[in-house]
């Protein structure tokens, strides 16, 4: 159980209250797996995610080739 790990010492009540508040404010979303959450990318990402992913995939597929830092559309 994630709460029983001694990363930061907080009570179970504090942990679950904090997680509920983050979910209520839509900062995180619960998954189908208990104690696993998605982070809302609107809070964590500044920019165009689609362009970022296209750039990432182009960079990954051309990792052995010299990069010209241009995104193909």
PQR file of N, CA, C, O and H, with PARSE charges and radii, in Angstrom:
ATOM      1  N   UNK A   1       0.846  -1.191   0.000 -0.4000 1.5000
ATOM      2  CA  UNK A   1       0.000   0.000   0.000 -0.0000 2.0000
ATOM      3  C   UNK A   1       0.882   1.243   0.000  0.5500 1.7000
ATOM      4  O   UNK A   1       1.831   1.337   0.779 -0.5500 1.4000
ATOM      5  N   UNK A   2       0.575   2.172  -0.854 -0.4000 1.5000
ATOM      6  CA  UNK A   2       1.408   3.369  -1.025 -0.0000 2.0000
ATOM      7  C   UNK A   2       1.498   4.204   0.242  0.5500 1.7000
ATOM      8  O   UNK A   2       2.520   4.845   0.487 -0.5500 1.4000
ATOM      9  H   UNK A   2      -0.196   2.096  -1.486  0.4000 1.0000
ATOM     10  N   UNK A   3       0.456   4.206   1.042 -0.4000 1.5000
ATOM     11  CA  UNK A   3       0.448   5.020   2.258 -0.0000 2.0000
ATOM     12  C   UNK A   3       1.435   4.481   3.280  0.5500 1.7000
ATOM     13  O   UNK A   3       1.957   5.240   4.096 -0.5500 1.4000
ATOM     14  H   UNK A   3      -0.374   3.684   0.843  0.4000 1.0000
ATOM     15  N   UNK A   4       1.695   3.189   3.246 -0.4000 1.5000
ATOM     16  CA  UNK A   4       2.591   2.582   4.225 -0.0000 2.0000
ATOM     17  C   UNK A   4       4.070   2.790   3.900  0.5500 1.7000
ATOM     18  O   UNK A   4       4.925   2.463   4.722 -0.5500 1.4000
ATOM     19  H   UNK A   4       1.270   2.572   2.583  0.4000 1.0000
ATOM     20  N   UNK A   5       4.387   3.320   2.731 -0.4000 1.5000
ATOM     21  CA  UNK A   5       5.777   3.603   2.395 -0.0000 2.0000
ATOM     22  C   UNK A   5       6.233   4.837   3.158  0.5500 1.7000
ATOM     23  O   UNK A   5       5.484   5.807   3.277 -0.5500 1.4000
ATOM     24  H   UNK A   5       3.692   3.585   2.063  0.4000 1.0000
ATOM     25  N   UNK A   6       7.441   4.808   3.670 -0.4000 1.5000
ATOM     26  CA  UNK A   6       7.956   5.910   4.489 -0.0000 2.0000
ATOM     27  C   UNK A   6       8.726   6.930   3.655  0.5500 1.7000
ATOM     28  O   UNK A   6       9.857   7.277   3.995 -0.5500 1.4000
ATOM     29  H   UNK A   6       8.049   4.020   3.574  0.4000 1.0000
ATOM     30  N   UNK A   7       8.131   7.407   2.580 -0.4000 1.5000
ATOM     31  CA  UNK A   7       8.767   8.443   1.773 -0.0000 2.0000
ATOM     32  C   UNK A   7       8.652   9.764   2.520  0.5500 1.7000
ATOM     33  O   UNK A   7       9.648  10.451   2.750 -0.5500 1.4000
ATOM     34  H   UNK A   7       7.213   7.125   2.304  0.4000 1.0000
ATOM     35  N   UNK A   8       7.439  10.107   2.892 -0.4000 1.5000
ATOM     36  CA  UNK A   8       7.153  11.282   3.712 -0.0000 2.0000
ATOM     37  C   UNK A   8       6.185  10.818   4.778  0.5500 1.7000
ATOM     38  O   UNK A   8       5.183  10.173   4.468 -0.5500 1.4000
ATOM     39  H   UNK A   8       6.630   9.549   2.705  0.4000 1.0000
ATOM     40  N   UNK A   9       6.464  11.131   6.011 -0.4000 1.5000
ATOM     41  CA  UNK A   9       5.610  10.646   7.087 -0.0000 2.0000
ATOM     42  C   UNK A   9       4.388  11.544   7.245  0.5500 1.7000
ATOM     43  O   UNK A   9       4.474  12.656   7.764 -0.5500 1.4000
ATOM     44  H   UNK A   9       7.278  11.656   6.262  0.4000 1.0000
ATOM     45  N   UNK A  10       3.248  11.030   6.782 -0.4000 1.5000
ATOM     46  CA  UNK A  10       1.961  11.686   6.988 -0.0000 2.0000
ATOM     47  C   UNK A  10       0.964  10.611   7.386  0.5500 1.7000
ATOM     48  O   UNK A  10       1.191   9.425   7.147 -0.5500 1.4000
ATOM     49  H   UNK A  10       3.178  10.126   6.360  0.4000 1.0000
ATOM     50  N   UNK A  11      -0.110  11.017   7.979 -0.4000 1.5000
ATOM     51  CA  UNK A  11      -1.117  10.038   8.390 -0.0000 2.0000
ATOM     52  C   UNK A  11      -1.937   9.602   7.179  0.5500 1.7000
ATOM     53  O   UNK A  11      -1.980  10.291   6.159 -0.5500 1.4000
ATOM     54  H   UNK A  11      -0.294  11.981   8.174  0.4000 1.0000
ATOM     55  N   UNK A  12      -2.580   8.456   7.310 -0.4000 1.5000
ATOM     56  CA  UNK A  12      -3.458   7.958   6.244 -0.0000 2.0000
ATOM     57  C   UNK A  12      -4.566   8.959   5.964  0.5500 1.7000
ATOM     58  O   UNK A  12      -4.924   9.194   4.810 -0.5500 1.4000
ATOM     59  H   UNK A  12      -2.545   7.897   8.139  0.4000 1.0000
ATOM     60  N   UNK A  13      -5.104   9.544   7.021 -0.4000 1.5000
ATOM     61  CA  UNK A  13      -6.191  10.515   6.871 -0.0000 2.0000
ATOM     62  C   UNK A  13      -5.733  11.710   6.046  0.5500 1.7000
ATOM     63  O   UNK A  13      -6.441  12.145   5.138 -0.5500 1.4000
ATOM     64  H   UNK A  13      -4.813   9.353   7.958  0.4000 1.0000
ATOM     65  N   UNK A  14      -4.560  12.241   6.352 -0.4000 1.5000
ATOM     66  CA  UNK A  14      -4.027  13.388   5.617 -0.0000 2.0000
ATOM     67  C   UNK A  14      -3.801  13.029   4.154  0.5500 1.7000
ATOM     68  O   UNK A  14      -4.135  13.811   3.264 -0.5500 1.4000
ATOM     69  H   UNK A  14      -3.985  11.888   7.090  0.4000 1.0000
ATOM     70  N   UNK A  15      -3.239  11.860   3.904 -0.4000 1.5000
ATOM     71  CA  UNK A  15      -2.989  11.409   2.535 -0.0000 2.0000
ATOM     72  C   UNK A  15      -4.287  11.351   1.734  0.5500 1.7000
ATOM     73  O   UNK A  15      -4.379  11.923   0.648 -0.5500 1.4000
ATOM     74  H   UNK A  15      -2.968  11.226   4.627  0.4000 1.0000
ATOM     75  N   UNK A  16      -5.282  10.661   2.270 -0.4000 1.5000
ATOM     76  CA  UNK A  16      -6.526  10.482   1.530 -0.0000 2.0000
ATOM     77  C   UNK A  16      -7.315  11.779   1.395  0.5500 1.7000
ATOM     78  O   UNK A  16      -7.990  11.983   0.386 -0.5500 1.4000
ATOM     79  H   UNK A  16      -5.208  10.196   3.152  0.4000 1.0000
ATOM     80  N   UNK A  17      -7.244  12.655   2.383 -0.4000 1.5000
ATOM     81  CA  UNK A  17      -7.885  13.970   2.254 -0.0000 2.0000
ATOM     82  C   UNK A  17      -7.225  14.764   1.128  0.5500 1.7000
ATOM     83  O   UNK A  17      -7.912  15.393   0.323 -0.5500 1.4000
ATOM     84  H   UNK A  17      -6.695  12.490   3.203  0.4000 1.0000
ATOM     85  N   UNK A  18      -5.899  14.734   1.074 -0.4000 1.5000
ATOM     86  CA  UNK A  18      -5.163  15.446   0.029 -0.0000 2.0000
ATOM     87  C   UNK A  18      -5.464  14.905  -1.352  0.5500 1.7000
ATOM     88  O   UNK A  18      -5.659  15.673  -2.294 -0.5500 1.4000
ATOM     89  H   UNK A  18      -5.342  14.223   1.728  0.4000 1.0000
ATOM     90  N   UNK A  19      -5.502  13.585  -1.483 -0.4000 1.5000
ATOM     91  CA  UNK A  19      -5.797  12.979  -2.782 -0.0000 2.0000
ATOM     92  C   UNK A  19      -7.227  13.295  -3.218  0.5500 1.7000
ATOM     93  O   UNK A  19      -7.475  13.542  -4.398 -0.5500 1.4000
ATOM     94  H   UNK A  19      -5.343  12.960  -0.719  0.4000 1.0000
ATOM     95  N   UNK A  20      -8.161  13.289  -2.278 -0.4000 1.5000
ATOM     96  CA  UNK A  20      -9.551  13.624  -2.599 -0.0000 2.0000
ATOM     97  C   UNK A  20      -9.656  15.075  -3.052  0.5500 1.7000
ATOM     98  O   UNK A  20     -10.369  15.375  -4.010 -0.5500 1.4000
ATOM     99  H   UNK A  20      -7.959  13.089  -1.319  0.4000 1.0000
ATOM    100  N   UNK A  21      -8.957  15.971  -2.376 -0.4000 1.5000
ATOM    101  CA  UNK A  21      -8.997  17.383  -2.756 -0.0000 2.0000
ATOM    102  C   UNK A  21      -8.406  17.594  -4.154  0.5500 1.7000
ATOM    103  O   UNK A  21      -8.955  18.357  -4.948 -0.5500 1.4000
ATOM    104  H   UNK A  21      -8.378  15.727  -1.598  0.4000 1.0000
ATOM    105  N   UNK A  22      -7.301  16.927  -4.454 -0.4000 1.5000
ATOM    106  CA  UNK A  22      -6.709  17.034  -5.795 -0.0000 2.0000
ATOM    107  C   UNK A  22      -7.661  16.501  -6.865  0.5500 1.7000
ATOM    108  O   UNK A  22      -7.760  17.074  -7.950 -0.5500 1.4000
ATOM    109  H   UNK A  22      -6.855  16.307  -3.808  0.4000 1.0000
ATOM    110  N   UNK A  23      -8.363  15.402  -6.561 -0.4000 1.5000
ATOM    111  CA  UNK A  23      -9.328  14.841  -7.510 -0.0000 2.0000
ATOM    112  C   UNK A  23     -10.540  15.762  -7.663  0.5500 1.7000
ATOM    113  O   UNK A  23     -11.035  15.955  -8.773 -0.5500 1.4000
ATOM    114  H   UNK A  23      -8.283  14.936  -5.679  0.4000 1.0000
ATOM    115  N   UNK A  24     -11.016  16.329  -6.558 -0.4000 1.5000
ATOM    116  CA  UNK A  24     -12.162  17.249  -6.613 -0.0000 2.0000
ATOM    117  C   UNK A  24     -11.849  18.474  -7.462  0.5500 1.7000
ATOM    118  O   UNK A  24     -12.727  18.999  -8.146 -0.5500 1.4000
ATOM    119  H   UNK A  24     -10.613  16.172  -5.656  0.4000 1.0000
ATOM    120  N   UNK A  25     -10.604  18.927  -7.420 -0.4000 1.5000
ATOM    121  CA  UNK A  25     -10.195  20.107  -8.191 -0.0000 2.0000
ATOM    122  C   UNK A  25      -9.726  19.740  -9.597  0.5500 1.7000
ATOM    123  O   UNK A  25      -9.251  20.590 -10.351 -0.5500 1.4000
ATOM    124  H   UNK A  25      -9.891  18.500  -6.864  0.4000 1.0000
ATOM    125  N   UNK A  26      -9.872  18.434  -9.941 -0.4000 1.5000
ATOM    126  CA  UNK A  26      -9.522  17.909 -11.265 -0.0000 2.0000
ATOM    127  C   UNK A  26      -8.039  18.065 -11.608  0.5500 1.7000
ATOM    128  O   UNK A  26      -7.674  18.153 -12.780 -0.5500 1.4000
ATOM    129  H   UNK A  26     -10.258  17.743  -9.329  0.4000 1.0000
ATOM    130  N   UNK A  27      -7.198  18.099 -10.590 -0.4000 1.5000
ATOM    131  CA  UNK A  27      -5.752  18.103 -10.800 -0.0000 2.0000
ATOM    132  C   UNK A  27      -5.286  16.692 -11.138  0.5500 1.7000
ATOM    133  O   UNK A  27      -4.360  16.505 -11.929 -0.5500 1.4000
ATOM    134  H   UNK A  27      -7.495  18.028  -9.637  0.4000 1.0000
ATOM    135  N   UNK A  28      -5.943  15.691 -10.525 -0.4000 1.5000
ATOM    136  CA  UNK A  28      -5.672  14.286 -10.809 -0.0000 2.0000
ATOM    137  C   UNK A  28      -6.999  13.585 -11.076  0.5500 1.7000
ATOM    138  O   UNK A  28      -8.064  14.098 -10.734 -0.5500 1.4000
ATOM    139  H   UNK A  28      -6.695  15.843  -9.883  0.4000 1.0000
ATOM    140  N   UNK A  29      -6.922  12.407 -11.690 -0.4000 1.5000
ATOM    141  CA  UNK A  29      -8.104  11.582 -11.926 -0.0000 2.0000
ATOM    142  C   UNK A  29      -7.770  10.151 -11.546  0.5500 1.7000
ATOM    143  O   UNK A  29      -6.671   9.667 -11.813 -0.5500 1.4000
ATOM    144  H   UNK A  29      -6.057  11.990 -11.967  0.4000 1.0000
ATOM    145  N   UNK A  30      -8.720   9.481 -10.923 -0.4000 1.5000
ATOM    146  CA  UNK A  30      -8.504   8.100 -10.514 -0.0000 2.0000
ATOM    147  C   UNK A  30      -8.456   7.186 -11.734  0.5500 1.7000
ATOM    148  O   UNK A  30      -9.090   7.456 -12.754 -0.5500 1.4000
ATOM    149  H   UNK A  30      -9.614   9.875 -10.706  0.4000 1.0000
ATOM    150  N   UNK A  31      -7.702   6.112 -11.614 -0.4000 1.5000
ATOM    151  CA  UNK A  31      -7.667   5.081 -12.648 -0.0000 2.0000
ATOM    152  C   UNK A  31      -8.472   3.894 -12.154  0.5500 1.7000
ATOM    153  O   UNK A  31      -9.054   3.936 -11.070 -0.5500 1.4000
ATOM    154  H   UNK A  31      -7.187   5.893 -10.785  0.4000 1.0000
ATOM    155  N   UNK A  32      -8.503   2.843 -12.944 -0.4000 1.5000
ATOM    156  CA  UNK A  32      -9.205   1.624 -12.535 -0.0000 2.0000
ATOM    157  C   UNK A  32      -8.408   0.865 -11.476  0.5500 1.7000
ATOM    158  O   UNK A  32      -8.950  -0.009 -10.798 -0.5500 1.4000
ATOM    159  H   UNK A  32      -8.030   2.809 -13.825  0.4000 1.0000
ATOM    160  N   UNK A  33      -7.135   1.190 -11.334 -0.4000 1.5000
ATOM    161  CA  UNK A  33      -6.273   0.539 -10.348 -0.0000 2.0000
ATOM    162  C   UNK A  33      -6.251   1.396  -9.085  0.5500 1.7000
ATOM    163  O   UNK A  33      -6.003   2.600  -9.150 -0.5500 1.4000
ATOM    164  H   UNK A  33      -6.695   1.899 -11.885  0.4000 1.0000
ATOM    165  N   UNK A  34      -6.505   0.784  -7.957 -0.4000 1.5000
ATOM    166  CA  UNK A  34      -6.556   1.514  -6.696 -0.0000 2.0000
ATOM    167  C   UNK A  34      -5.223   2.211  -6.407  0.5500 1.7000
ATOM    168  O   UNK A  34      -4.155   1.619  -6.563 -0.5500 1.4000
ATOM    169  H   UNK A  34      -6.707  -0.194  -7.904  0.4000 1.0000
ATOM    170  N   UNK A  35      -5.301   3.469  -5.986 -0.4000 1.5000
ATOM    171  CA  UNK A  35      -4.152   4.303  -5.623 -0.0000 2.0000
ATOM    172  C   UNK A  35      -3.247   4.672  -6.804  0.5500 1.7000
ATOM    173  O   UNK A  35      -2.091   5.043  -6.604 -0.5500 1.4000
ATOM    174  H   UNK A  35      -6.168   3.950  -5.859  0.4000 1.0000
ATOM    175  N   UNK A  36      -3.763   4.573  -8.023 -0.4000 1.5000
ATOM    176  CA  UNK A  36      -3.062   5.061  -9.207 -0.0000 2.0000
ATOM    177  C   UNK A  36      -3.903   6.175  -9.808  0.5500 1.7000
ATOM    178  O   UNK A  36      -5.126   6.066  -9.888 -0.5500 1.4000
ATOM    179  H   UNK A  36      -4.703   4.272  -8.186  0.4000 1.0000
ATOM    180  N   UNK A  37      -3.238   7.248 -10.231 -0.4000 1.5000
ATOM    181  CA  UNK A  37      -3.954   8.420 -10.714 -0.0000 2.0000
ATOM    182  C   UNK A  37      -3.318   8.934 -11.996  0.5500 1.7000
ATOM    183  O   UNK A  37      -2.130   8.731 -12.249 -0.5500 1.4000
ATOM    184  H   UNK A  37      -2.244   7.336 -10.166  0.4000 1.0000
ATOM    185  N   UNK A  38      -4.133   9.601 -12.794 -0.4000 1.5000
ATOM    186  CA  UNK A  38      -3.649  10.349 -13.943 -0.0000 2.0000
ATOM    187  C   UNK A  38      -3.477  11.790 -13.507  0.5500 1.7000
ATOM    188  O   UNK A  38      -4.281  12.301 -12.726 -0.5500 1.4000
ATOM    189  H   UNK A  38      -5.097   9.766 -12.588  0.4000 1.0000
ATOM    190  N   UNK A  39      -2.444  12.451 -13.998 -0.4000 1.5000
ATOM    191  CA  UNK A  39      -2.269  13.883 -13.751 -0.0000 2.0000
ATOM    192  C   UNK A  39      -2.895  14.623 -14.921  0.5500 1.7000
ATOM    193  O   UNK A  39      -2.660  14.280 -16.080 -0.5500 1.4000
ATOM    194  H   UNK A  39      -1.792  12.036 -14.632  0.4000 1.0000
ATOM    195  N   UNK A  40      -3.686  15.633 -14.618 -0.4000 1.5000
ATOM    196  CA  UNK A  40      -4.337  16.434 -15.651 -0.0000 2.0000
ATOM    197  C   UNK A  40      -3.268  17.229 -16.400  0.5500 1.7000
ATOM    198  O   UNK A  40      -2.613  18.087 -15.809 -0.5500 1.4000
ATOM    199  H   UNK A  40      -3.877  15.913 -13.677  0.4000 1.0000
ATOM    200  N   UNK A  41      -3.084  16.954 -17.696 -0.4000 1.5000
ATOM    201  CA  UNK A  41      -2.024  17.647 -18.440 -0.0000 2.0000
ATOM    202  C   UNK A  41      -2.258  19.149 -18.578  0.5500 1.7000
ATOM    203  O   UNK A  41      -1.315  19.893 -18.851 -0.5500 1.4000
ATOM    204  H   UNK A  41      -3.616  16.256 -18.176  0.4000 1.0000
ATOM    205  N   UNK A  42      -3.494  19.608 -18.395 -0.4000 1.5000
ATOM    206  CA  UNK A  42      -3.757  21.050 -18.460 -0.0000 2.0000
ATOM    207  C   UNK A  42      -3.007  21.806 -17.369  0.5500 1.7000
ATOM    208  O   UNK A  42      -2.685  22.983 -17.536 -0.5500 1.4000
ATOM    209  H   UNK A  42      -4.259  19.004 -18.173  0.4000 1.0000
ATOM    210  N   UNK A  43      -2.727  21.135 -16.252 -0.4000 1.5000
ATOM    211  CA  UNK A  43      -1.990  21.765 -15.158 -0.0000 2.0000
ATOM    212  C   UNK A  43      -0.481  21.595 -15.302  0.5500 1.7000
ATOM    213  O   UNK A  43       0.291  22.364 -14.729 -0.5500 1.4000
ATOM    214  H   UNK A  43      -2.988  20.179 -16.116  0.4000 1.0000
ATOM    215  N   UNK A  44      -0.065  20.595 -16.061 -0.4000 1.5000
ATOM    216  CA  UNK A  44       1.352  20.250 -16.110 -0.0000 2.0000
ATOM    217  C   UNK A  44       2.018  20.583 -17.438  0.5500 1.7000
ATOM    218  O   UNK A  44       3.233  20.434 -17.564 -0.5500 1.4000
ATOM    219  H   UNK A  44      -0.693  19.970 -16.526  0.4000 1.0000
ATOM    220  N   UNK A  45       1.261  21.028 -18.422 -0.4000 1.5000
ATOM    221  CA  UNK A  45       1.816  21.211 -19.754 -0.0000 2.0000
ATOM    222  C   UNK A  45       1.494  22.602 -20.259  0.5500 1.7000
ATOM    223  O   UNK A  45       0.356  23.061 -20.164 -0.5500 1.4000
ATOM    224  H   UNK A  45       0.274  21.149 -18.320  0.4000 1.0000
ATOM    225  N   UNK A  46       2.498  23.266 -20.794 -0.4000 1.5000
ATOM    226  CA  UNK A  46       2.310  24.590 -21.352 -0.0000 2.0000
ATOM    227  C   UNK A  46       2.708  24.534 -22.824  0.5500 1.7000
ATOM    228  O   UNK A  46       3.895  24.554 -23.150 -0.5500 1.4000
ATOM    229  H   UNK A  46       3.423  22.893 -20.872  0.4000 1.0000
ATOM    230  N   UNK A  47       1.727  24.463 -23.703 -0.4000 1.5000
ATOM    231  CA  UNK A  47       2.027  24.398 -25.124 -0.0000 2.0000
ATOM    232  C   UNK A  47       1.094  23.472 -25.858  0.5500 1.7000
ATOM    233  O   UNK A  47       0.093  23.015 -25.307 -0.5500 1.4000
ATOM    234  H   UNK A  47       0.763  24.447 -23.438  0.4000 1.0000
ATOM    235  N   UNK A  48       1.420  23.197 -27.093 -0.4000 1.5000
ATOM    236  CA  UNK A  48       0.612  22.346 -27.948 -0.0000 2.0000
ATOM    237  C   UNK A  48       1.098  20.908 -27.794  0.5500 1.7000
ATOM    238  O   UNK A  48       2.186  20.567 -28.258 -0.5500 1.4000
ATOM    239  H   UNK A  48       2.234  23.568 -27.540  0.4000 1.0000
ATOM    240  N   UNK A  49       0.299  20.067 -27.145 -0.4000 1.5000
ATOM    241  CA  UNK A  49       0.705  18.685 -26.884 -0.0000 2.0000
ATOM    242  C   UNK A  49       0.887  17.889 -28.168  0.5500 1.7000
ATOM    243  O   UNK A  49       1.793  17.060 -28.252 -0.5500 1.4000
ATOM    244  H   UNK A  49      -0.585  20.344 -26.768  0.4000 1.0000
ATOM    245  N   UNK A  50       0.043  18.124 -29.172 -0.4000 1.5000
ATOM    246  CA  UNK A  50       0.151  17.382 -30.422 -0.0000 2.0000
ATOM    247  C   UNK A  50       1.475  17.679 -31.123  0.5500 1.7000
ATOM    248  O   UNK A  50       2.140  16.760 -31.599 -0.5500 1.4000
ATOM    249  H   UNK A  50      -0.693  18.797 -29.104  0.4000 1.0000
ATOM    250  N   UNK A  51       1.858  18.938 -31.189 -0.4000 1.5000
ATOM    251  CA  UNK A  51       3.145  19.307 -31.790 -0.0000 2.0000
ATOM    252  C   UNK A  51       4.289  18.701 -30.992  0.5500 1.7000
ATOM    253  O   UNK A  51       5.264  18.216 -31.566 -0.5500 1.4000
ATOM    254  H   UNK A  51       1.317  19.685 -30.802  0.4000 1.0000
ATOM    255  N   UNK A  52       4.172  18.728 -29.677 -0.4000 1.5000
ATOM    256  CA  UNK A  52       5.202  18.141 -28.816 -0.0000 2.0000
ATOM    257  C   UNK A  52       5.365  16.653 -29.115  0.5500 1.7000
ATOM    258  O   UNK A  52       6.489  16.170 -29.252 -0.5500 1.4000
ATOM    259  H   UNK A  52       3.380  19.123 -29.211  0.4000 1.0000
ATOM    260  N   UNK A  53       4.250  15.920 -29.217 -0.4000 1.5000
ATOM    261  CA  UNK A  53       4.327  14.482 -29.460 -0.0000 2.0000
ATOM    262  C   UNK A  53       4.869  14.187 -30.860  0.5500 1.7000
ATOM    263  O   UNK A  53       5.646  13.248 -31.032 -0.5500 1.4000
ATOM    264  H   UNK A  53       3.337  16.313 -29.105  0.4000 1.0000
ATOM    265  N   UNK A  54       4.471  14.974 -31.858 -0.4000 1.5000
ATOM    266  CA  UNK A  54       5.022  14.776 -33.201 -0.0000 2.0000
ATOM    267  C   UNK A  54       6.535  14.973 -33.183  0.5500 1.7000
ATOM    268  O   UNK A  54       7.275  14.199 -33.790 -0.5500 1.4000
ATOM    269  H   UNK A  54       3.840  15.737 -31.717  0.4000 1.0000
ATOM    270  N   UNK A  55       6.984  15.998 -32.493 -0.4000 1.5000
ATOM    271  CA  UNK A  55       8.416  16.266 -32.380 -0.0000 2.0000
ATOM    272  C   UNK A  55       9.112  15.123 -31.664  0.5500 1.7000
ATOM    273  O   UNK A  55      10.182  14.679 -32.081 -0.5500 1.4000
ATOM    274  H   UNK A  55       6.383  16.627 -32.000  0.4000 1.0000
ATOM    275  N   UNK A  56       8.503  14.647 -30.585 -0.4000 1.5000
ATOM    276  CA  UNK A  56       9.076  13.548 -29.806 -0.0000 2.0000
ATOM    277  C   UNK A  56       9.207  12.300 -30.671  0.5500 1.7000
ATOM    278  O   UNK A  56      10.268  11.677 -30.696 -0.5500 1.4000
ATOM    279  H   UNK A  56       7.634  15.008 -30.246  0.4000 1.0000
ATOM    280  N   UNK A  57       8.142  11.927 -31.380 -0.4000 1.5000
ATOM    281  CA  UNK A  57       8.191  10.722 -32.204 -0.0000 2.0000
ATOM    282  C   UNK A  57       9.183  10.862 -33.353  0.5500 1.7000
ATOM    283  O   UNK A  57       9.896   9.908 -33.668 -0.5500 1.4000
ATOM    284  H   UNK A  57       7.280  12.433 -31.359  0.4000 1.0000
ATOM    285  N   UNK A  58       9.242  12.022 -33.978 -0.4000 1.5000
ATOM    286  CA  UNK A  58      10.225  12.236 -35.039 -0.0000 2.0000
ATOM    287  C   UNK A  58      11.638  12.133 -34.492  0.5500 1.7000
ATOM    288  O   UNK A  58      12.510  11.546 -35.132 -0.5500 1.4000
ATOM    289  H   UNK A  58       8.663  12.796 -33.722  0.4000 1.0000
ATOM    290  N   UNK A  59      11.872  12.694 -33.322 -0.4000 1.5000
ATOM    291  CA  UNK A  59      13.199  12.627 -32.712 -0.0000 2.0000
ATOM    292  C   UNK A  59      13.554  11.196 -32.355  0.5500 1.7000
ATOM    293  O   UNK A  59      14.693  10.772 -32.550 -0.5500 1.4000
ATOM    294  H   UNK A  59      11.164  13.171 -32.802  0.4000 1.0000
ATOM    295  N   UNK A  60      12.584  10.440 -31.830 -0.4000 1.5000
ATOM    296  CA  UNK A  60      12.837   9.055 -31.442 -0.0000 2.0000
ATOM    297  C   UNK A  60      13.127   8.179 -32.651  0.5500 1.7000
ATOM    298  O   UNK A  60      14.026   7.339 -32.612 -0.5500 1.4000
ATOM    299  H   UNK A  60      11.658  10.785 -31.672  0.4000 1.0000
ATOM    300  N   UNK A  61      12.366   8.375 -33.730 -0.4000 1.5000
ATOM    301  CA  UNK A  61      12.563   7.533 -34.908 -0.0000 2.0000
ATOM    302  C   UNK A  61      13.851   7.874 -35.647  0.5500 1.7000
ATOM    303  O   UNK A  61      14.383   7.037 -36.376 -0.5500 1.4000
ATOM    304  H   UNK A  61      11.636   9.058 -33.762  0.4000 1.0000
ATOM    305  N   UNK A  62      14.351   9.071 -35.471 -0.4000 1.5000
ATOM    306  CA  UNK A  62      15.587   9.499 -36.131 -0.0000 2.0000
ATOM    307  C   UNK A  62      16.743   9.619 -35.144  0.5500 1.7000
ATOM    308  O   UNK A  62      17.661  10.410 -35.358 -0.5500 1.4000
ATOM    309  H   UNK A  62      13.918   9.751 -34.879  0.4000 1.0000
ATOM    310  N   UNK A  63      16.705   8.853 -34.083 -0.4000 1.5000
ATOM    311  CA  UNK A  63      17.714   9.010 -33.032 -0.0000 2.0000
ATOM    312  C   UNK A  63      19.124   8.684 -33.510  0.5500 1.7000
ATOM    313  O   UNK A  63      20.095   9.183 -32.942 -0.5500 1.4000
ATOM    314  H   UNK A  63      15.959   8.210 -33.908  0.4000 1.0000
ATOM    315  N   UNK A  64      19.253   7.856 -34.543 -0.4000 1.5000
ATOM    316  CA  UNK A  64      20.579   7.524 -35.060 -0.0000 2.0000
ATOM    317  C   UNK A  64      21.016   8.460 -36.177  0.5500 1.7000
ATOM    318  O   UNK A  64      22.159   8.401 -36.632 -0.5500 1.4000
ATOM    319  H   UNK A  64      18.464   7.451 -35.004  0.4000 1.0000
ATOM    320  N   UNK A  65      20.105   9.324 -36.619 -0.4000 1.5000
ATOM    321  CA  UNK A  65      20.416  10.257 -37.698 -0.0000 2.0000
ATOM    322  C   UNK A  65      20.615  11.646 -37.115  0.5500 1.7000
ATOM    323  O   UNK A  65      20.064  11.952 -36.057 -0.5500 1.4000
ATOM    324  H   UNK A  65      19.177   9.372 -36.249  0.4000 1.0000
ATOM    325  N   UNK A  66      21.390  12.493 -37.783 -0.4000 1.5000
ATOM    326  CA  UNK A  66      21.523  13.876 -37.311 -0.0000 2.0000
ATOM    327  C   UNK A  66      20.175  14.579 -37.349  0.5500 1.7000
ATOM    328  O   UNK A  66      19.416  14.417 -38.305 -0.5500 1.4000
ATOM    329  H   UNK A  66      21.837  12.244 -38.642  0.4000 1.0000
ATOM    330  N   UNK A  67      19.877  15.344 -36.333 -0.4000 1.5000
ATOM    331  CA  UNK A  67      18.598  16.040 -36.239 -0.0000 2.0000
ATOM    332  C   UNK A  67      18.716  17.449 -36.789  0.5500 1.7000
ATOM    333  O   UNK A  67      19.704  18.142 -36.548 -0.5500 1.4000
ATOM    334  H   UNK A  67      20.493  15.476 -35.557  0.4000 1.0000
ATOM    335  N   UNK A  68      17.686  17.870 -37.539 -0.4000 1.5000
ATOM    336  CA  UNK A  68      17.675  19.245 -38.016 -0.0000 2.0000
ATOM    337  C   UNK A  68      16.696  20.096 -37.207  0.5500 1.7000
ATOM    338  O   UNK A  68      16.467  21.262 -37.531 -0.5500 1.4000
ATOM    339  H   UNK A  68      16.884  17.306 -37.734  0.4000 1.0000
ATOM    340  N   UNK A  69      16.117  19.510 -36.150 -0.4000 1.5000
ATOM    341  CA  UNK A  69      15.212  20.191 -35.220 -0.0000 2.0000
ATOM    342  C   UNK A  69      13.984  20.787 -35.893  0.5500 1.7000
ATOM    343  O   UNK A  69      13.423  21.763 -35.394 -0.5500 1.4000
ATOM    344  H   UNK A  69      16.303  18.563 -35.886  0.4000 1.0000
ATOM    345  N   UNK A  70      13.561  20.224 -37.008 -0.4000 1.5000
ATOM    346  CA  UNK A  70      12.356  20.701 -37.674 -0.0000 2.0000
ATOM    347  C   UNK A  70      11.267  19.645 -37.547  0.5500 1.7000
ATOM    348  O   UNK A  70      11.541  18.446 -37.596 -0.5500 1.4000
ATOM    349  H   UNK A  70      14.017  19.431 -37.413  0.4000 1.0000
ATOM    350  N   UNK A  71      10.048  20.098 -37.385 -0.4000 1.5000
ATOM    351  CA  UNK A  71       8.908  19.198 -37.282 -0.0000 2.0000
ATOM    352  C   UNK A  71       8.267  19.088 -38.652  0.5500 1.7000
ATOM    353  O   UNK A  71       7.928  20.092 -39.279 -0.5500 1.4000
ATOM    354  H   UNK A  71       9.826  21.072 -37.346  0.4000 1.0000
ATOM    355  N   UNK A  72       8.105  17.848 -39.110 -0.4000 1.5000
ATOM    356  CA  UNK A  72       7.434  17.628 -40.389 -0.0000 2.0000
ATOM    357  C   UNK A  72       5.945  17.579 -40.136  0.5500 1.7000
ATOM    358  O   UNK A  72       5.495  16.955 -39.175 -0.5500 1.4000
ATOM    359  H   UNK A  72       8.381  17.033 -38.601  0.4000 1.0000
ATOM    360  N   UNK A  73       5.177  18.230 -40.989 -0.4000 1.5000
ATOM    361  CA  UNK A  73       3.714  18.226 -40.831 -0.0000 2.0000
ATOM    362  C   UNK A  73       3.067  17.485 -41.965  0.5500 1.7000
ATOM    363  O   UNK A  73       1.842  17.372 -42.011 -0.5500 1.4000
ATOM    364  H   UNK A  73       5.542  18.736 -41.770  0.4000 1.0000
TER
END
